[in-house]
Amino acid sequence: MELSYILNELGEDRELYFNAIAPPIIQTSNFACKTVAEMREMLKHEPDVYFYTRGNNPTVTLLEKKMAALEGAEHAIAFGSGIAAVSAAVLSQVKAGDHVVCIKKPYSWTNALMQKFLPRFGVEVTMVDGTDANNYKNALKPNTKLLYLESPNSFTFELQDIKAIVAIAKAHNCVTIIDNSFATPLFQNPLAMGVDLVVHSCTKYIGGHSDVMGGVICGKHETINKIFVQEYMTLGAILDPHAAWLLVRGLRTLPVRMERVAATTKRIVAYLSNHPKVEQVLYPFLETNPQYELAQKQMRSNTGQFTITLKTEDINKVDLFCDGLKHFLMAASWGGHESLIYPVAASYNTGNYKSSLPFTMIRFYIGLEDPDYLINDLEQALAKV
């Protein structure tokens, strides 16, 4: 299926909507039935019909069809946030007494799910360094049911060898789930490498404008329908129709935005890699990265996130650099039109949270600004260090 067809035509059904080019927002909670017999049939087939928007909604379905096609999946189901999708995917595969092997240093709320939430319900979790696939194998137990990946991971951007870990999982009858938010379906397709379920935070690149939240799970039709009738309908973390419409709008420009982000990021990384005040740049597509060949093998292109380590032992110098940036916003998340930084130093001396990462680390996200505009800003801020 061609990319342009997926983004512009798949699931549009314009003849049903007065031939409107932009799809309508079906802003309804209920769908009416004409007869008892019709309602009976709808209740029997609720995963595949429009009965109640807490289940299915046409605007949400449009997004799900496009995301499934982009990932090469049979089906997809959308949620109100990325962590809702992650949580539902994980909960759908485990029960009390089971064991999960998870990548170390995943997204912070995935980490909370694994280390705080699941153990409350009798699910054991082992966190491993995923840069060596054998670490997954060595962590296996007789009750292991799930291997969880996030490649690259959220802050230091280590990759996992997806095919190698999938082979381990299949040999031991384990399910694999991967968070593919970093790469987007344009640059990495884990289902084609044998992964069972792919999750995305649509809040990031899919939305692309920092104005909507959402998540999605992609996989086989049977698996997604099981999630629908259990975790999705029971926990109710649904995506509302207006949010789905915004995410569909974001998909229209995803290829253009990703091309721009990738090109600008390469220039910014090249500049910072050669700067005397930068100790290290953590970025999968840097040729000096030990996982560079794996990145080239698994991903079709780079995206906009990387982390730098400043060459200083003074946290005040880190603050001066971050506060001195004029054109990078300081915020969580990423994937929008604006460039961002997230300094680890912000988590120090807060009294209630302390990162395990060094305070000299700063995560960057590169948006759609002109690269020279950003480089000039970095230059003047680095002069303060």
C-alpha positions in Angstrom: 0.0 0.0 0.0 1.5 3.3 -1.0 2.2 5.9 1.6 0.4 8.7 -0.2 -2.7 6.5 -0.5 -2.6 5.7 3.2 -2.3 9.3 4.3 -4.8 10.9 1.8 -7.3 8.2 0.8 -7.5 5.1 2.9 -10.7 5.0 5.0 -11.8 8.5 3.9 -15.3 7.4 2.5 -15.9 11.0 1.3 -19.1 10.0 -0.5 -20.7 9.3 2.9 -19.8 12.8 4.2 -21.1 15.1 1.4 -17.7 14.7 -0.4 -16.0 16.8 2.2 -12.2 16.8 1.7 -11.6 17.0 5.4 -13.3 14.2 7.3 -16.1 15.2 9.8 -15.7 14.9 13.5 -18.5 12.4 14.5 -19.0 14.0 17.9 -21.5 11.6 19.5 -21.5 9.3 22.4 -24.3 7.0 21.1 -25.4 5.4 17.9 -29.1 4.6 17.6 -30.7 1.3 16.6 -34.1 1.0 14.7 -35.1 -2.4 16.1 -34.4 -4.7 19.0 -33.1 -7.2 16.5 -30.6 -4.7 15.2 -29.5 -3.8 18.7 -29.1 -7.5 19.5 -26.8 -8.0 16.5 -24.8 -4.9 17.3 -24.2 -6.1 20.9 -23.0 -9.4 19.5 -20.5 -7.8 17.2 -19.5 -4.6 19.1 -15.8 -4.8 18.3 -16.7 -4.3 14.6 -19.7 -1.9 14.7 -20.6 1.6 15.9 -22.7 1.3 19.0 -21.2 3.5 21.7 -18.2 5.8 21.3 -16.5 4.3 24.3 -16.0 1.4 21.9 -15.9 2.5 18.2 -16.3 5.9 16.6 -16.0 6.6 12.8 -13.5 9.4 13.3 -11.3 7.2 15.5 -11.6 4.3 13.1 -10.2 6.5 10.3 -7.1 7.1 12.4 -6.8 3.4 13.4 -7.0 2.3 9.8 -4.2 4.6 8.7 -2.0 3.7 11.7 -2.5 -0.1 11.0 -1.6 0.4 7.4 1.5 2.4 8.2 2.7 -0.3 10.5 1.7 -3.1 8.2 -0.7 -4.4 10.8 -4.0 -6.2 10.4 -5.7 -3.9 12.9 -5.1 -1.0 15.4 -6.8 0.4 18.4 -6.4 4.0 19.6 -6.2 5.3 23.2 -6.3 8.7 24.9 -2.5 8.7 25.6 0.6 6.8 24.8 1.0 5.3 28.2 -2.7 4.2 28.1 -1.8 2.2 24.9 1.4 0.8 26.5 -0.5 -0.2 29.7 -3.3 -1.9 27.8 -0.9 -3.8 25.6 1.1 -5.0 28.6 -1.9 -5.9 30.7 -3.4 -7.8 27.9 -0.5 -10.3 27.9 0.1 -10.9 31.6 -1.6 -12.1 34.8 -0.6 -12.7 38.4 2.3 -15.1 38.6 3.8 -14.1 35.2 7.2 -12.6 34.5 8.2 -9.8 32.2 11.6 -8.9 30.8 11.8 -5.1 30.0 14.4 -2.8 28.6 16.2 -0.7 31.2 15.5 3.1 31.2 12.3 3.1 29.2 9.9 6.0 29.1 9.3 7.1 32.7 5.7 6.1 33.0 6.5 2.7 31.3 9.1 2.3 34.0 6.5 3.1 36.7 4.1 0.5 35.1 6.9 -2.1 35.2 8.4 -1.4 38.6 5.6 -0.1 40.7 2.2 -1.1 39.2 2.7 -4.6 37.9 4.3 -6.0 41.1 1.2 -4.9 43.0 -0.7 -7.5 41.1 1.8 -10.3 41.3 3.6 -9.8 38.0 7.4 -9.9 38.3 9.5 -7.7 36.1 13.2 -7.9 35.3 14.9 -4.9 33.7 17.8 -5.6 31.4 20.4 -3.8 29.3 19.0 -4.4 25.9 22.1 -3.5 23.9 22.9 -7.2 24.2 20.1 -9.5 23.1 21.5 -12.3 25.3 20.6 -10.2 28.4 16.9 -10.9 27.5 17.7 -14.6 27.1 19.6 -14.8 30.4 16.7 -13.1 32.2 14.1 -15.7 31.1 12.3 -17.8 33.7 9.8 -20.6 33.3 7.0 -18.1 33.9 8.2 -15.4 31.4 5.4 -14.3 29.2 6.4 -11.0 27.7 9.6 -9.3 26.4 9.2 -5.5 26.2 11.3 -3.3 23.9 11.7 0.4 23.3 14.1 0.9 20.5 15.7 3.4 20.7 14.9 4.1 24.3 13.6 7.4 25.6 16.6 9.4 26.9 19.9 7.7 26.1 18.8 6.1 22.9 20.2 2.6 23.1 18.8 0.2 20.5 17.9 -3.4 20.8 18.5 -5.9 18.1 14.8 -6.5 17.3 15.1 -9.6 15.2 17.4 -11.3 17.7 15.1 -10.6 20.6 12.1 -11.8 18.6 13.9 -15.0 17.9 14.5 -15.5 21.6 10.9 -14.8 22.3 9.5 -17.2 19.7 11.8 -19.9 20.9 10.4 -19.6 24.4 6.7 -18.9 23.5 6.9 -15.3 24.7 5.0 -12.3 23.3 7.0 -9.2 22.2 5.8 -5.6 22.5 7.8 -2.6 21.3 7.3 1.2 21.7 8.0 2.6 18.2 7.3 6.2 19.0 10.9 7.4 18.4 11.2 6.1 14.8 7.5 6.4 13.7 6.1 3.9 11.2 7.9 5.8 8.4 11.4 4.9 9.7 10.9 1.5 11.4 8.4 -1.3 11.2 8.9 -3.8 14.0 5.9 -6.0 12.9 7.9 -6.8 9.8 10.7 -8.0 12.0 8.4 -10.4 13.9 7.2 -8.3 16.9 3.7 -9.1 18.1 2.4 -5.7 19.1 3.6 -2.2 18.3 2.7 0.8 20.5 3.0 4.5 19.7 2.6 7.7 21.6 0.6 9.6 19.0 1.2 12.7 21.1 4.6 12.9 19.5 5.3 12.8 15.8 1.9 11.6 14.7 0.1 14.7 16.1 3.1 16.8 15.3 1.7 20.2 16.6 1.9 19.8 20.4 -1.8 20.2 20.7 -3.2 16.7 21.2 -2.6 13.5 23.1 -3.2 9.9 22.0 -1.8 6.4 21.7 -2.2 3.4 19.5 -1.6 -0.4 19.5 -1.0 -2.2 16.2 -1.1 -5.9 15.7 -3.1 -8.9 14.5 -6.9 -8.5 14.2 -7.6 -11.3 16.8 -5.2 -9.8 19.4 -6.5 -6.3 19.0 -10.1 -7.4 19.3 -9.2 -9.2 22.5 -7.8 -6.0 23.9 -10.9 -4.2 22.8 -13.3 -6.4 24.7 -11.1 -6.5 27.8 -8.6 -3.8 28.6 -10.0 -1.1 26.3 -13.7 -1.4 27.1 -13.1 -2.1 30.8 -10.6 0.7 31.6 -12.1 3.2 29.2 -8.9 5.1 28.2 -10.5 6.0 24.9 -9.4 8.6 22.3 -12.1 11.2 21.7 -13.3 12.0 18.2 -11.8 15.5 18.1 -8.4 14.2 19.2 -8.6 11.5 16.5 -9.4 14.2 13.9 -6.4 16.2 15.0 -4.1 13.1 14.8 -5.4 12.4 11.3 -4.6 15.9 10.3 -1.1 15.4 11.7 -0.6 12.3 9.6 -1.2 14.3 6.4 2.1 16.1 6.9 4.1 13.4 8.7 6.5 12.6 5.8 7.3 16.3 5.1 7.9 17.0 8.8 10.0 13.9 9.4 12.2 14.7 6.3 12.8 18.3 7.6 13.4 17.1 11.2 15.9 14.5 10.1 17.9 16.8 7.9 18.1 19.6 10.5 19.0 17.1 13.3 21.9 15.8 11.3 23.3 19.4 11.1 22.8 20.1 14.7 24.4 16.8 15.8 27.4 17.4 13.6 27.9 20.9 15.1 27.6 19.7 18.7 29.7 16.6 18.2 32.7 18.9 17.3 32.1 21.5 20.0 34.8 21.6 22.8 32.2 22.1 25.5 30.2 19.0 24.7 31.5 15.8 26.2 29.3 13.4 24.3 26.4 13.2 21.9 24.0 10.2 22.3 22.5 9.6 18.9 22.0 6.3 17.1 22.9 7.7 13.7 26.2 9.2 14.8 29.0 7.1 13.1 31.0 6.9 16.3 28.0 5.4 18.1 28.7 1.7 18.8 25.2 0.8 17.6 25.5 2.8 14.3 25.4 -0.3 12.1 22.3 -1.7 13.9 20.6 1.7 13.5 21.3 1.6 9.8 20.0 -2.0 9.6 16.7 -1.5 11.6 15.7 2.1 10.8 15.4 3.9 7.5 16.4 7.3 8.8 17.2 9.3 11.9 14.6 11.4 13.7 14.9 14.5 15.9 15.9 13.3 19.4 19.4 13.1 20.9 21.1 13.8 24.2 24.3 15.7 25.0 26.5 15.6 28.0 28.1 19.0 28.8 31.8 19.1 29.7 31.4 20.5 33.2 31.1 19.4 36.8 29.1 22.4 37.9 25.4 22.1 37.8 25.1 25.9 37.7 26.9 25.9 34.3 24.2 23.5 33.0 21.5 25.8 34.3 23.3 28.8 32.6 23.4 27.0 29.3 19.8 25.8 29.4 18.4 29.2 30.6 20.5 30.9 28.0 18.9 29.2 25.1 16.4 31.6 23.4 14.9 29.5 20.7 14.6 26.1 22.4 11.6 25.7 24.7 12.2 23.8 27.9 9.5 21.1 28.2 8.6 17.4 28.3 7.5 15.4 25.3 8.7 16.0 21.7 7.5 15.6 18.1 5.9 19.0 17.5 6.9 21.9 15.3 9.1 23.5 18.1 12.6 22.5 19.3 12.8 21.5 22.9 15.3 20.6 25.6 14.8 18.5 28.7 17.7 18.9 31.2 18.3 16.1 33.7 19.5 18.9 36.1 15.8 19.9 36.5 15.2 16.7 38.5 18.0 17.5 40.9 17.3 19.2 44.3 13.5 18.9 43.8 13.0 17.0 47.0 10.7 14.4 45.6 12.5 13.0 42.5 16.1 12.4 41.4 17.1 11.0 38.1 19.6 8.2 38.0 21.2 10.0 35.0 24.0 12.6 35.4 22.9 16.2 35.7 25.2 17.1 32.8 22.8 15.3 30.4 20.3 17.4 28.3 17.8 15.8 25.9 17.1 17.7 22.7 14.3 17.5 20.2 14.8 19.3 16.9 11.6 20.8 15.4 11.0 22.6 12.1 13.0 25.8 12.6 15.9 26.8 10.3 19.1 24.9 11.3 21.3 28.0 11.3 18.8 29.7 13.6 19.2 26.9 16.1 22.9 26.6 15.7 23.4 30.3 16.4 21.3 29.9 19.5 23.4 27.0 20.7 26.6 28.9 20.1 25.7 31.8 22.2 24.4 29.6 25.0 27.4 27.4 25.1 29.6 30.5 25.4 28.1 30.8 28.9 29.4 27.4 30.1 
